[in-house]
Amino acid sequence: MSLMITDECINCDVCEPECPNSAIAQGDEIYEIDPNLCTECVGHFDEPQCIEVCPVDCILKDPDNPESEEELLVKYQKLTAE
């Protein structure tokens, strides 16, 4: 399951540079995560780095984009092969 940023986001800018897939970008009002690029850091780290650094805990699993660990690994492999 990819991650999402809730409206609790305070635009602190710490999550964006931590994402190894460049899945996080500034949206109209808050940062947003592209579900096509988010692998929850599978293949890169043991834990999602954006969650690790977020000071307000506004990054959650996106219920609209469910993915298994295996699917996230396949996505990681496709992203890193390019």
NUKE-155056 format. One record per residue (C-alpha): y, z, x; residue in one letter. Coordinates in Angstrom, 3 decimals. Each point is the difference from the previous one (the first is absolute). Layout:
REM residues N
> Y;Z;X;a
...
//
This chain:
REM residues 82
> 0.000;0.000;0.000;m
> 3.334;-0.894;1.457;s
> 2.809;2.509;-0.021;l
> 3.245;0.135;-1.941;m
> 3.311;1.789;0.429;i
> 1.308;1.933;-2.987;t
> 3.614;0.401;-1.073;d
> 0.005;3.346;1.809;e
> 0.726;-2.064;3.155;c
> 3.177;1.112;1.785;i
> 0.317;-3.165;2.141;n
> -0.346;1.977;3.217;c
> -1.294;-3.049;1.920;d
> -2.898;1.804;1.728;v
> -2.912;-1.788;-1.700;c
> 0.922;-3.624;0.656;e
> -0.376;0.001;3.807;p
> -3.284;1.958;-0.222;e
> -1.812;-2.691;-2.010;c
> -2.268;-2.043;2.301;p
> -0.216;-2.820;-2.572;n
> 3.741;-0.281;-0.755;s
> -0.842;0.670;-3.644;a
> 3.044;2.226;-0.602;i
> 3.449;-1.449;-0.637;a
> 3.264;1.122;-1.547;q
> 0.068;-0.886;-3.684;g
> 2.963;-0.075;-2.371;d
> 0.134;3.783;-0.321;e
> -2.856;1.478;2.050;i
> -2.529;-1.105;2.575;y
> -2.901;-2.029;-1.353;e
> -3.532;-0.717;1.207;i
> -1.451;-3.503;-0.225;d
> -3.553;0.480;-1.346;p
> -1.065;-3.249;1.665;n
> 0.767;1.496;3.427;l
> -0.865;3.679;-0.509;c
> -3.379;1.076;1.351;t
> 0.777;3.737;-0.096;e
> -0.131;-0.348;3.796;c
> -3.752;-0.731;-0.134;v
> -0.879;-1.613;3.306;g
> 3.065;1.459;1.698;h
> -0.007;3.761;-0.625;f
> -2.101;2.659;-1.730;d
> 2.820;0.865;-2.413;e
> 2.812;-2.064;-1.544;p
> 2.898;0.443;2.398;q
> 2.672;-0.326;-2.682;c
> -1.459;2.994;-1.842;i
> -0.153;1.959;3.251;e
> 3.743;-0.411;0.663;v
> 1.419;0.065;-3.540;c
> 2.123;3.151;-0.403;p
> -0.097;-0.021;-3.818;v
> -3.622;-1.013;-0.706;d
> 0.980;-2.990;-2.136;c
> -2.759;-2.350;1.193;i
> -3.067;-0.085;-2.229;l
> -3.028;-2.182;-0.674;k
> 1.016;-2.897;-2.244;d
> -2.131;0.098;-3.174;p
> 0.908;-3.650;-0.676;d
> -1.612;-1.133;3.274;n
> -3.400;1.673;0.335;p
> -1.907;-0.890;3.169;e
> -3.053;1.505;1.648;s
> -0.143;0.977;3.670;e
> -2.049;-3.149;0.613;e
> 2.597;-2.210;-1.716;e
> 2.772;1.595;2.060;l
> -1.976;-0.678;3.182;l
> -0.475;-3.668;-0.963;v
> 3.738;-0.266;-0.688;k
> 0.730;1.595;3.401;y
> -2.303;-2.500;1.710;q
> 1.719;-2.945;-1.720;k
> 3.460;1.298;0.859;l
> -0.814;0.587;3.652;t
> -1.803;-3.335;0.389;a
> 3.194;-1.933;-0.751;e
//
